[in-house]
Amino acid sequence: MTAFAIALDLLFTDGNIARDAVFVAEGGAPRLIRVVMRRADEVTTFGEARLWSETTRIDLRVAEVPTPRPGDRIEIDGEAFLIQGEPIRDRERLVWTVNLRPA
């Protein structure tokens, strides 16, 4: 295991950074995972217009969720979300970043 992977595992176990969530693959059984929340706003340009929207983005460890897909369900603090769009993996192939929408 690389030093980066060890540091990443520490971040995902830190109670100040990550939190518990339930992941349910479409047609699968629920399982407990850890996620890092990123509730950043997003500004998108369309021609001359700039559109602002709230986003809910999270990071998942590839070790816990090897193949997230659009439509998979994630429950965080009693709120249910669906993965929207294609997940993106980081350069080291250890973390997925996924966009969520309310279920």
Secondary structure, 3 states (H helix, E strand, C coil): CCHHHHHHHHHHHCCCCEEEEEEECCCCCCEEEEEEEECCEEEEEECCEEEEEECEEEEEECCCCCCCCCCCEEEECCEEEEEEEEEEECCCCCEEEEEEEEC
